[in-house]
C-alpha cells in the first residue's frame, strides 16, 4: 500500500499523459459499444499504433459478454491498492479497471481504446492530455429490444436502466456521438474514421 502511494506521488509529475490519444467509448447499455469496438478491432488487426485495452472486471467472462480478465472482488481491491490500474470505477455492482500499462501506451504515442463509464470522464480529462470521447447511442426502441434479448434483467429493470441513461448528458470538448441504431457497419465505419484521425494526430504529437 505504502509503495503504491509513493509511486503515485512520484508519477504525478508526468500527468497529464501526452503524445498518444486515449479514446473513451461510452454510452448506455444496449447501444452496441462492444460491437462497434469489435468492428474496428477486426478492421485494424494489423495496426500496431492502435491498442484495444482489455478490461479487468469482477464478473466471470462468458460468450455473452466481452472478452475480459476476471478478478474476485477482494483480489480487485488488493490489485487496485497495489497500483495495478491506470484508472478504475464501479458500476452496476461490479468493479472495472484498465491496466496500469495503459499510461505507457499513451505516453509512447499509441492510440488506446476502451469502453468506460461516463462517470470517470472528469478523471480521464485530468489524466490524458489528448482525450477523445465517443458516445455510442441508439434509439430507445432499439436499446429496449437489445436489453430484453440479453435476458439478464426483468422488464422493470430494463425500463429503469433506460430511464437512468436518458438523464445522462455529456458536456465538454472532444465528444463525438455515433448512432448505432442501424447496421453495425455504418457506426463501425464512423468509429474507424475517428480512430484514423486519432492515429494521425498522435503521429504529429509525437514529433512535437
Residue, then its C-alpha position, 0 to 999 in steps of 0.5 A: x500500500x505504502x509503495x503504491x502511494x509513493x509511486x503515485x506521488x512520484x508519477x504525478x509529475x508526468x500527468x497529464x499523459x501526452x503524445x498518444x490519444x486515449x479514446x473513451x467509448x461510452x454510452x448506455x447499455x444496449x447501444x452496441x459499444x462492444x460491437x462497434x469496438x469489435x468492428x474496428x478491432x477486426x478492421x485494424x488487426x494489423x495496426x500496431x499504433x492502435x491498442x484495444x485495452x482489455x478490461x479487468x472486471x469482477x464478473x466471470x467472462x462468458x460468450x455473452x459478454x466481452x472478452x475480459x480478465x476476471x478478478x474476485x472482488x477482494x483480489x480487485x481491491x488488493x490489485x487496485x491498492x497495489x497500483x495495478x490500474x491506470x484508472x478504475x470505477x464501479x458500476x452496476x455492482x461490479x468493479x472495472x479497471x484498465x491496466x496500469x500499462x495503459x499510461x505507457x501506451x499513451x505516453x509512447x504515442x499509441x492510440x488506446x481504446x476502451x469502453x468506460x463509464x461516463x462517470x470517470x470522464x472528469x478523471x480521464x480529462x485530468x489524466x490524458x492530455x489528448x482525450x477523445x470521447x465517443x458516445x455510442x447511442x441508439x434509439x430507445x426502441x432499439x436499446x429496449x429490444x437489445x436489453x430484453x434479448x440479453x435476458x439478464x434483467x426483468x422488464x422493470x429493470x430494463x425500463x429503469x436502466x433506460x430511464x437512468x441513461x436518458x438523464x445522462x448528458x455529456x458536456x465538454x470538448x472532444x465528444x463525438x456521438x455515433x448512432x448505432x441504431x442501424x447496421x453495425x457497419x455504418x457506426x463501425x465505419x464512423x468509429x474507424x474514421x475517428x480512430x484514423x484521425x486519432x492515429x494521425x494526430x498522435x503521429x504529429x504529437x509525437x514529433x512535437 
